[in-house]
Amino acid sequence: MKSAVRSQRGLTLAGGLGGLLLLVILGTVLVRMGPHYYQYIALDRVISAARTEAATDMQSPADLYRYVEHGMQINGIYGLNLQDALQISQEDGEFQVHLAYEQREPLIANLDLVARFDKEYRFRAP
């Protein structure tokens, strides 16, 4: 009986192929969605950096839009319509910035991967 148990150790072909398939799907998701998360992180840094610049250069929401557009060019962020994704208002001496957009990537046939990004910022206007 002990020899039968010892001979059954190891990975079966079906188990190995299932594990490989899972790794391939996970890798595909990471490769397709990774750039979108990188763009979001870079855009978040640009908007957060605007807080320090707001005290000197930015007098209106249009100035802030120009600052963010310039930051997008520097960071290589393309394919995002900033006018749709970013709403800026100025109330009570504060900039209120709302970044909200989604990115969609096809996965397999009619299945898509969707990432939604939504963040609000508030900082003092000069």
C-alpha positions, 0 to 999 in steps of 0.5 A, a space after each residue: 500500500 505504501 508503494 502506491 501512495 509514493 507513486 502518486 506524487 507529482 503533477 498531472 498533465 491536466 493540473 499542469 495545463 490548468 496552472 499554465 492556463 491560469 498564469 497565461 490569463 493573469 499575464 495577459 490581464 497584467 500586460 493589457 491593464 498595466 499601462 492604464 494603471 501607470 497612466 493613472 498614477 502618472 496623472 495623479 502625480 501631475 495633479 498632486 504636484 499642481 498643489 505646490 504650483 497653485 500658489 504661484 502660477 495658477 489663477 484659473 481652472 484654465 491654467 490648471 488644465 494647461 498645467 495638467 496637459 503639459 504634464 500629460 505630454 511630459 509623461 507620455 499619456 495619450 489616448 485620454 480626453 482630458 476635457 471629459 476626464 477632468 472637471 475643475 471648478 474654483 469655489 471659495 478660493 479653492 480648486 476642486 478637481 475631479 478626475 473620473 474616467 474608465 479604460 476598456 481593453 478587449 480580453 477574449 472575443 466579447 469579454 472586456 477588461 474595464 478599469 474605472 479611475 475616480 479621485 477628487 482633489 482640493 487645494 487652495 487657489 492663490 
